[in-house]
Structure formats: structure tokens, C-alpha cells
Amino acid sequence: MLAGLGAAPLVSAAPSKPRNVIFILTDDHRYDAMGFLKAQPWLRTPVMDRMAAEGAHFKNAFVTTALCSPSRASILTGVYAHRHRVVDNNTAIPKGTTFFPSHLQKAGYRTAFFGKWHMGGESDDPQPGFDDWVSFRGQGTYLPSKNGLNVNGKRVPQKGYITDEMTDYALDWLGRQSRDQPYFMYLSHKAVHAEFEPAPRHKGMYKDARFVYPPTMAATGPMAQHRPKWVQDQRNSWHGVEYPYHSSLDVGEYYKRYAETLMGVDESIGRVLAALDQRGQLDSTLVIYMGDNGFAFGEHGLIDKRTAYEESMRVPMLARCPELFKGGQTVNGVVAGLDIMPTVLAASGVQAPQGLDGMNFLPLTQGQTAGWRKELLYEYYWERNFPQTPTIHALRGDRYKFIRYHGIWDIDELYDLQQDPLESRNLIFSEKHQPVIRDMRARLFKVLEETGGMSMPLWPDRGGQNGLRNPDASKGADFPPELVRRPKP
């Protein structure tokens, strides 16, 4: 697989002692929704800003499937969705799958999981690899509900706001670990998943803010050049700006609630850093923060995720550990959720198993870029529940992105990310770029062949369909003119 991506494993010296690691994951946090990036000038994330200033910001971090369960399974296994087989939010991870904390346990680590699991419908049962466990069913709820929590296999009432309560459990566990006991803590927040519910202390903090709508929200014109028909049609759907969640919500107001909900996460990270400081372990502990996928707020006329556009597959990633790497740096290499497993194991001095699709990214923080990947595979498989988005395979390089659609009568996409970072100008019909398209198409299939991805996973139908259209919104789009020709005489 690494050969298929033009990469080779990088060499990094093993740490002289077992290193404590804390991994913090959020849901649907898009890559630019951090204060220091100023995508919306009024958004504040002071603790994330601090992590970037004192650690590393991975500006080109991605997931290989922009959907909760597949992304989370890839984080825990270090392989693509077509290999671990969790390709939607309903399918349980196959029994016998090894999650990387199991390797840490064998090396003497104490491990714990707190928060959203969300692999296999409603299950919140304790999973292999974790000594201690606090979770909830499915998406959980921001405020207390009848389902409550699963604490080490026992049902316990939820008492408060979920972001705060998961942090409380995590810090209580951390405080009970002896100073000489190596540990791995996985804090997996429900936030900032819809329906966004800020903590009471944050409600209304952005009510007077002015949301800057994305230019690619336009239905036509220079920001929508050669947009595929299916994308235009999705404007009027559950995941489109004209009929979002089959309602009349405004994406600008929606984003402000999202930003208010994110404040609880930012404060949670601050509490974790403060607890490490009290233990005298702040600078020796590797703290990694990441989102499980992105989220669109109007880009290309869409909301939500699933697509191969930057807003969907690109995620925030920050890391801090002054003992391992200097602070205040921006890492440009293409990293992914696949890389969390080999990176955590490397930081802990534990040998990673052979055959992973991910790589240890710690050498990038030390300026070692030779042999690093130049491109990344993306995959998404059509869901009956959300039929408006087709099966997608894409290859995301440092300059170009090629997107291939499966099972629909439409066009593919090519974007020059250097010249067109907003992905507003599809170059699929450009004569100049046909060699690029042919080459990237061939490389895409080479990676799929080398990683066993040449078959489509199929699972029984579960749940309903969100397939309605608004009769008062836009009608079906025309076919691209390049596909429209009169019959020969």
C-alpha cells in the first residue's frame, strides 16, 4: 500500500520511556473552525489556539471516510474502511477486530475510553482494549435522557451536559492513576454533532455575530463551474441548503449554534491540560486533538459531510508534547486518521503491527519529510438512508484532487487545489488536464487493488430514507452540456 502511494515508512527513534498519551476526538468539527484560522472572524477557541501555539498544527489533516463510524474505526485500526468493513453508521465492527489500545495494554499501559463509541447502531458495551469505559448509546444526548450512560458495563444516569460530564469522568480517572503508571486516555466527545446544543453558559454568545456565507454556495456562475448534476440536485434535499434536514433553517444561524457548542469542547481541552499540569506531566504527555470528519455549511450548496470536498474530508488536528517536538509549528504533510494508531504506538515505544495503511507522523514534527506520502485515498459508500450522495472514491494529492463517482449518470471531478482551493472550477473537461486525470485515475485504482478495495461492501437495509424534495425549491438540474448531443442523421 505504501508503495502505491509513493511512500516508505519513516524512521523515528523510540522514546527512552513509556510516554503517556491522551487522544481527544470531536464529532463533525470542520478543519477551519478554530479561532486562530479566522475562517469566521468572531469564532473563539482560546485553548485550541494555545495548543497550536505550544505544539503543532497539522494543516493538511484528513479522514479517509467522512462519516462517524468508518472514521472512528480507521482511527482505532489504522486501515481503510474497505478493510475494517465499517462503511456506514449502522454496521458493527467485525468481532475479533483488534483496536490499538490492546497493544498498549500488553505493554503495561492502563487504558480508558470516555464518550461516543458509535460503531454498531445503539451498542455502548465496553470494548476490548480498554480497562475502563464510559459511553452512551448511539449519538447520545447533550442533556440527560432516559438511556443514561454505560459505566464499565453498568447503566448509570447521565447527570449533566454531556461534554462536561465526559470530561469529569476522564479527569477523575486520570487523577486515580499513579505517577509511574503509563496510560492512554481516549476522550471522545459527542460535540459538535447536530442537533447542536451549547452548554447553558455559552448559549447566545454569538447571537449578534455575522456569518460569512461561502462563495461556493452559489448555484451557478464562476463559483459553480462544471458542478456535477447530483451536487446541484442535492441542494434541494436533506443535505442541501434549500431544504436542510427537510426544514427552513438558515445555515448561518446554524453555524453560530455550532460555534457555541464548540466552546464546551475547547474548555474541556483546557481542563485536561490543567490536570496534566497539576500532575507535573504537561510537557511529557503527548496530547492529540482531532475531528472525526468535517462539515459543510453551504459550500457547493451542501450541508453535512460524506463528500470528498475539503470541508467534508479535511479535519482539525493539533498535537502538543514539548519533550518530543517544538511548539508553534505548522506541519504541511498530508496526515490522516489512519495515522493515529501508528503514531500513538511509536510515541509509546510499542511496535506497530505490519500491514497498516497509516504511518507514524511524529517525524514530520521533527522536520523529517523524506518518504512521506504525497496523496491519500478517500472512499464513501452509498447509504440507503441518505440516497442523495453516491459512492465516491477520490485521490487527494498536494496539488490535484480527482473524484470518481460510482453508479450514477454524471461527471467526475478534478480540482487544482493550488489555483482553486475552494474547488469552484471542475477541470474534468479541460484538454490540458486530461493527462493528469488519466494518471490519477490509474493511481486511484492501483491503491484500491493493493489494499483489497475492489469490491463494494453490501449490508442489509436499516432505518428509513431521508429522500424528500421541496416542491418550492430548485428543480432537477440539467445534464452537463458536454453530455448532451443530438442524434446523428
C-alpha positions, 0 to 999 in steps of 0.5 A: 500500500505504501508503495502505491502511494509513493511512500516508505515508512519513516524512521523515528527513534523510540522514546527512552520511556513509556510516554503517556498519551491522551487522544481527544476526538470531536464529532463533525468539527470542520478543519477551519473552525478554530479561532486562530484560522479566522475562517469566521472572524468572531469564532473563539477557541482560546485553548485550541489556539494555545495548543497550536501555539505550544505544539503543532498544527497539522494543516493538511489533516484528513479522514479517509471516510467522512462519516462517524463510524468508518472514521472512528474505526480507521482511527482505532485500526489504522486501515481503510474502511474497505478493510475494517468493513465499517462503511456506514453508521449502522454496521458493527465492527467485525468481532475479533477486530483488534483496536490499538489500545490492546497493544498498549495494554500488553505493554503495561499501559492502563487504558480508558475510553470516555464518550461516543463509541458509535460503531454498531447502531445503539451498542455502548458495551465496553470494548476490548482494549480498554480497562475502563469505559464510559459511553452512551448509546448511539449519538447520545444526548447533550442533556440527560435522557432516559438511556443514561450512560454505560459505566464499565458495563453498568447503566448509570444516569447521565447527570449533566451536559454531556461534554462536561460530564465526559470530561469529569469522568476522564479527569477523575480517572486520570487523577486515580492513576499513579505517577509511574503508571503509563496510560492512554486516555481516549476522550471522545466527545459527542460535540459538535454533532447536530442537533447542536446544543451549547452548554447553558453558559455559552448559549447566545454568545454569538447571537449578534455575530455575522456569518460569512456565507461561502462563495461556493454556495452559489448555484451557478456562475464562476463559483459553480463551474462544471458542478456535477448534476447530483451536487446541484440536485442535492441542494434541494434535499436533506443535505442541501441548503434549500431544504436542510434536514427537510426544514427552513433553517438558515445555515448561518444561524446554524453555524453560530449554534455550532460555534457555541457548542464548540466552546464546551469542547475547547474548555474541556481541552483546557481542563485536561491540560490543567490536570496534566499540569497539576500532575507535573506531566504537561510537557511529557504527555503527548496530547492529540486533538482531532475531528472525526470528519468535517462539515459543510455549511453551504459550500457547493450548496451542501450541508453535512459531510460524506463528500470528498470536498475539503470541508467534508474530508479535511479535519482539525488536528493539533498535537502538543508534547514539548519533550518530543517536538517544538511548539508553534509549528505548522506541519504541511504533510498530508496526515490522516486518521489512519495515522493515529494508531501508528503514531500513538504506538511509536510515541509509546515505544510499542511496535506497530503491527505490519500491514497498516495503511497509516504511518507514524507522523511524529517525524514530520514534527521533527522536520523529517519529510523524506518518504512521506506520502504525497496523496491519500485515498478517500472512499464513501459508500452509498447509504440507503438512508441518505440516497442523495450522495453516491459512492465516491472514491477520490485521490487527494494529492498536494496539488490535484484532487480527482473524484470518481463517482460510482453508479450514477449518470454524471461527471467526475471531478478534478480540482487544482487545489493550488489555483482553486482551493475552494474547488469552484472550477471542475477541470474534468473537461479541460484538454490540458488536464486530461493527462493528469486525470488519466494518471490519477485515475490509474493511481486511484485504482492501483491503491484500491487493488493493493489494499483489497478495495475492489469490491463494494461492501453490501449490508442489509437495509436499516432505518428509513430514507431521508429522500424528500424534495421541496416542491418550492425549491430548485428543480432537477438540474440539467445534464452537463452540456458536454453530455448532451448531443443530438442524434446523428442523421 
